[in-house]
Amino acid sequence: MKIQAVKLVEEMLDDGSLVKEWKEQRHNGLRFEGGLHEVHREGDAFDTCVFSHVKVTGKMNNASMIDVIFRNCDLSLLDMEESFFCRVRFEHCRMKGFQAINATFRDTVFTGCACQYCNLNESRMKNVLLEESMFQEAGLAMMESKGMKVSHCDFTGTEFTGTSLSGMDFADSILVGIQASQEDFKGMTVNASQAISLLEILGIHVK
């Protein structure tokens, strides 16, 4: 799997692009840094932007994020239902309870993020990397995934029901108490201890 990198975002921004709030619906080449933004917006478009140490709460449904970096941000409980993410990086962000139901993620990376209780159910994932992040009790159900990769993540209690895990390697991740069907498990790669846990989920006991 090859993920397209964010296109020269920071190199394209200069000091004059720094803003602390937004009022328009379309945003291009801007840097958002610090502060709390409580929003109730729909259909905003962000192209070639950086969010750094920003806390965003409320709703941003049907948003479009293209070539965007979120770095050390707090997006907990933010609702971004039916949004579109393309070449987006979430780096070391707090995303507890983050919602992006029925969203589209393409060439997107979650790295070092706290995504406990987040809800990405019914989303479409293409070339997405989840690495060194916590997804305990998260909703990753009924997703369409193509080229999704996980690495060193914690999926304790995560719901995958209706999401095909075929081709995904969970061997270096924590996979305890997940919710999924036998059909969802087909084609996934796990380590020996994980295999025993999955058998118990299916009602098979190993002596």
C-alpha positions as a printed Julia matrix, in Angstrom:
207×3 Matrix{Float64}:
   0.0     0.0    0.0
   1.33    3.42  -0.95
  -0.25    6.47   0.63
  -0.01    9.74  -1.24
   1.74   12.34   0.89
   0.21   15.66   1.84
   1.27   18.05  -0.92
   3.89   20.5    0.36
   1.5    21.99   2.87
   3.95   23.68   5.21
   6.3    24.76   2.45
   3.41   26.6    0.79
   2.44   28.54   3.93
   4.1    31.75   5.03
   3.88   33.79   8.24
   1.07   35.84   6.76
  -1.14   32.8    6.54
  -1.46   32.38  10.32
  -5.04   32.75  11.55
  -6.73   32.03  14.86
 -10.33   31.82  13.68
 -12.28   31.3   10.49
 -15.39   32.99   9.19
 -15.46   32.03   5.52
 -16.64   28.68   4.16
 -13.65   28.02   1.88
 -10.11   28.07   3.27
  -6.94   27.72   1.22
  -3.31   27.91   2.31
  -4.0    28.82   5.95
  -2.38   27.93   9.24
  -4.59   27.61  12.33
  -2.61   27.69  15.55
  -3.72   27.53  19.17
  -6.99   28.46  20.76
 -10.43   26.94  21.13
 -12.87   26.88  18.23
 -16.46   25.93  19.0
 -18.1    25.44  15.63
 -21.5    24.56  14.19
 -20.83   24.59  10.47
 -21.61   22.52   7.42
 -19.92   22.18   4.04
 -16.66   23.99   4.85
 -13.73   23.26   2.51
 -10.1    23.28   3.65
  -7.32   22.96   1.06
  -3.6    23.06   1.91
  -4.02   23.95   5.61
  -2.27   23.16   8.88
  -3.97   22.96  12.29
  -1.48   23.04  15.18
  -2.34   22.81  18.91
  -5.95   23.71  18.11
  -8.99   22.47  20.04
 -12.12   22.15  17.93
 -15.52   21.16  19.33
 -19.04   21.05  17.93
 -20.05   20.05  14.41
 -18.36   20.31  11.02
 -20.53   18.0    8.96
 -20.0    17.52   5.22
 -16.6    19.19   5.4
 -13.92   18.71   2.74
 -10.3    18.33   3.87
  -7.66   18.08   1.13
  -3.91   18.28   1.84
  -4.44   19.05   5.53
  -2.34   18.34   8.63
  -3.74   18.2   12.17
  -0.82   18.28  14.6
  -1.17   18.0   18.39
  -4.82   19.02  18.16
  -7.76   18.18  20.42
 -10.69   17.0   18.3
 -12.49   15.13  21.07
 -16.25   14.82  20.52
 -16.03   16.76  17.24
 -18.73   15.6   14.8
 -17.59   15.44  11.16
 -20.27   13.17   9.78
 -20.25   12.61   5.99
 -17.01   14.56   5.54
 -14.33   13.96   2.9
 -10.65   13.55   3.82
  -7.96   13.28   1.12
  -4.2    13.36   1.84
  -4.81   14.22   5.49
  -2.54   13.52   8.47
  -3.68   13.36  12.09
  -0.47   13.56  14.14
  -0.5    13.05  17.93
  -4.07   14.28  18.23
  -6.56   13.72  21.03
  -9.69   12.36  19.32
 -11.73   10.7   22.06
 -15.33   10.42  20.93
 -14.52   11.93  17.52
 -17.28   11.13  15.01
 -16.98   10.75  11.26
 -19.86    8.44  10.42
 -20.36    7.76   6.71
 -17.21    9.74   5.87
 -14.63    9.12   3.13
 -10.91    8.77   3.94
  -8.34    8.56   1.14
  -4.57    8.54   1.63
  -5.07    9.42   5.28
  -2.79    8.71   8.25
  -3.59    8.53  11.96
  -0.31    8.42  13.9
   0.15    8.61  17.66
  -3.51    9.52  18.19
  -5.85    8.85  21.13
  -9.03    7.72  19.35
 -10.85    5.94  22.16
 -14.63    5.77  21.64
 -14.36    7.41  18.2
 -17.04    6.46  15.68
 -16.04    5.89  12.07
 -18.88    3.48  11.31
 -20.05    3.16   7.69
 -17.01    5.08   6.4
 -15.11    4.36   3.21
 -11.36    3.83   3.64
  -8.87    3.74   0.78
  -5.12    3.71   1.48
  -5.44    4.53   5.17
  -2.78    3.92   7.83
  -3.55    3.58  11.54
  -0.28    3.5   13.49
   0.73    3.74  17.14
  -2.77    4.9   18.03
  -5.41    3.88  20.58
  -8.81    2.8   19.29
 -10.24    1.19  22.43
 -14.04    0.82  22.32
 -14.07    2.56  18.92
 -16.66    2.01  16.2
 -15.08    0.74  12.98
 -18.11   -1.21  11.84
 -19.75   -1.52   8.43
 -16.8     0.16   6.75
 -15.67   -0.28   3.16
 -11.91   -0.7    3.3
  -9.38   -1.01   0.5
  -5.68   -0.79   1.28
  -6.08   -0.11   5.0
  -3.05   -0.92   7.18
  -2.65   -1.03  10.96
   0.57   -0.97  12.99
   1.1    -1.03  16.77
  -2.45    0.05  17.65
  -4.7    -0.85  20.57
  -8.09   -2.16  19.43
  -9.35   -3.39  22.81
 -13.13   -3.66  22.65
 -13.32   -2.18  19.15
 -16.32   -3.04  16.99
 -15.51   -4.25  13.47
 -18.86   -5.9   12.72
 -19.58   -5.77   9.0
 -16.06   -4.61   8.1
 -13.93   -7.04   6.13
 -10.5    -7.43   7.77
  -9.14   -9.48   4.88
  -5.53   -8.64   4.03
  -4.94   -6.68   7.24
  -2.09   -7.63   9.61
  -2.88   -7.14  13.31
   0.04   -9.19  14.65
   1.82   -6.22  16.29
  -1.38   -4.65  17.63
  -3.6    -5.33  20.65
  -6.73   -7.18  19.64
  -8.72   -8.07  22.76
 -12.49   -8.29  23.15
 -13.26   -7.04  19.66
 -16.71   -7.39  18.13
 -16.86   -8.97  14.69
 -18.35  -11.92  12.87
 -16.65  -15.01  11.54
 -17.04  -13.61   8.02
 -15.25  -10.4    9.03
 -12.22  -12.37  10.3
 -11.55  -14.16   7.01
  -8.16  -13.37   5.46
  -6.76  -11.34   8.37
  -3.32  -12.0    9.89
  -2.84  -12.36  13.66
  -0.26  -13.77  16.06
  -0.71  -17.0   18.02
  -2.16  -15.46  21.2
  -4.57  -13.33  19.18
  -5.73  -16.42  17.31
  -6.75  -18.05  20.6
  -8.72  -14.94  21.62
 -10.54  -14.88  18.28
 -11.45  -18.54  18.61
 -13.0   -17.81  21.99
 -15.02  -14.97  20.45
 -16.39  -17.54  18.01
 -17.23  -19.86  20.9
 -14.32  -22.25  20.29
 -12.3   -23.17  23.41
  -8.69  -24.31  23.1
  -7.38  -26.73  25.75
